[in-house]
Amino acid sequence: MTEPRWSVRCIDPFGRDRALMVLVENERVVLVPPPGAAAVLSAQQARGLGLALDQAAVRTDHHPGRQAG
């Protein structure tokens, strides 16, 4: 089964279109930055990132036996 994932559009410091990836892997939320490890988000894109992170966190809450931390 494929782990849940979300993509949040952003730009890099040079104005190029990029995306942040939010994954759930082994009951943890993983944030994968775009190439160059920097992302510039508008207010709307930041809200989208928050939403993706919230959804990923909910997914980890549904795994029995998960570890807090």
C-alpha positions in Angstrom: 0.0 0.0 0.0 1.3 3.5 -0.9 1.8 5.8 2.0 -0.3 9.0 2.0 1.3 12.1 0.4 0.4 15.7 -0.3 2.1 18.2 -2.6 2.1 21.9 -1.8 3.1 24.3 -4.6 5.7 27.0 -3.8 8.6 28.8 -5.5 12.3 28.7 -4.7 14.3 31.8 -3.9 14.8 32.4 -7.6 11.1 32.4 -8.4 11.0 29.0 -10.0 7.9 26.8 -9.5 8.6 24.0 -6.9 6.7 21.8 -4.5 7.0 20.7 -0.9 6.0 17.1 -0.3 4.4 15.9 2.9 4.5 12.2 3.4 3.5 9.8 6.2 6.2 7.1 6.6 6.5 4.7 9.5 4.0 6.6 11.5 5.9 9.9 11.2 5.3 13.0 9.1 8.0 13.7 6.6 8.5 17.1 4.9 10.5 16.9 1.7 11.8 20.3 0.5 12.2 21.1 -3.1 15.7 21.0 -4.8 17.9 23.6 -3.2 16.2 23.0 0.2 14.4 26.3 0.3 10.7 27.2 -0.3 9.0 30.6 -0.6 5.3 30.3 0.2 2.5 32.8 -0.2 0.0 33.1 2.7 -2.4 30.8 0.8 0.3 28.3 0.1 1.4 28.4 3.8 -2.2 27.6 4.8 -2.2 24.7 2.3 1.0 23.4 3.9 -0.6 23.6 7.3 -3.6 21.7 6.0 -1.4 19.0 4.5 0.6 18.7 7.8 -2.7 18.5 9.8 -4.0 15.7 7.5 -0.7 13.8 7.8 -0.7 14.1 11.5 -4.2 12.7 11.7 -3.0 9.7 9.7 -0.3 9.0 12.2 -2.8 9.2 15.0 -4.7 6.3 13.6 -1.8 3.8 13.8 -2.0 1.7 16.9 1.2 1.3 18.9 2.7 4.5 17.6 5.4 6.2 19.7 5.0 9.8 20.9 7.9 12.1 20.3 
